[in-house]
Amino acid sequence: MSFFERLKTSAPAEWRAYTEHPFTNGLADGSLPETAFRHYLVQDYLFLIEFARAYALAVYKSPSLADMREAATGLSAILDVEMNLHVKLCGEWGLSASDLEQAPPAAEMLAYTRYVLDAGMRGDLLALKVALAPCVIGYAEIATRLASLRHADAATNAYRVWIDEYAGAPYQEVAANARAHMEQLADRYATPAREAELITIFKEATRLEADFWEMAWRAGK
Ligand SMILES: Cc1ncc(CN)c(N)n1
């Protein structure tokens, strides 16, 4: 079993609560209230700014030049690609990039990003990549599932653009590379003695991902 599969099978309830959260199903069938999606996107923009810092930390924590390049590619995927989706979608509601940057941060966004940054500051590159895994690899898995659901109204679903972005080849490639790199790091640095510590980090980050959906889901009620 791969390292990532071992992480997932050590946190089945957390992984399910995250990847099958009602928010995701609301995206798939278009039933998600717009207020929930809007709250999510604004907080996610702030989240991505903090995650860009986490990738910059990964550059600093990189033992080799190849690790550094991989982290720099992840950083660029956030700053140069993923954030543009948020700016585009929020622009349709009249929100500018600077409006997004100035939005008050939600406790769930702060808790999650601080947890990941702290795991990376205290630990090595592998610990940081494990903390980042639910984010980057999880969204690829979620979007692939949502895209395969093929609801009858797929063509008119306002959230189709979000699903297509994360189910599309460029994001799937980013996630596949992140996964392959984490497997490589695990071969180099994961020992049986460390496995429990790494599983704890993965579980906690996954739980914080589910809390992030829940925060936005509540905003739609
Ligand atoms: C909260 C969250 N988790 C994951 C992703 C995908 N990079 C995201 N944009 N936002």
The ligand as an SDF file (V2000), in Angstrom:
LIG
                    3D

 10 10  0  0  0  0  0  0  0  0999 V2000
   -9.8000   24.9050    1.9460 C   0  0  0  0  0  0  0  0  0  0  0  0
   -9.1600   24.4720    0.6400 C   0  0  0  0  0  0  0  0  0  0  0  0
   -8.6130   23.2170    0.5680 N   0  0  0  0  0  0  0  0  0  0  0  0
   -8.0430   22.8560   -0.6250 C   0  0  0  0  0  0  0  0  0  0  0  0
   -7.9840   23.6770   -1.7200 C   0  0  0  0  0  0  0  0  0  0  0  0
   -7.3450   23.2230   -3.0070 C   0  0  0  0  0  0  0  0  0  0  0  0
   -6.0840   23.7720   -3.2310 N   0  0  0  0  0  0  0  0  0  0  0  0
   -8.5320   24.9330   -1.5730 C   0  0  0  0  0  0  0  0  0  0  0  0
   -8.5270   25.8250   -2.5640 N   0  0  0  0  0  0  0  0  0  0  0  0
   -9.1350   25.3300   -0.3790 N   0  0  0  0  0  0  0  0  0  0  0  0
  1  2  1  0
  2  3  1  0
  2 10  2  0
  3  4  2  0
  4  5  1  0
  5  6  1  0
  5  8  2  0
  6  7  1  0
  8  9  1  0
  8 10  1  0
M  END
$$$$
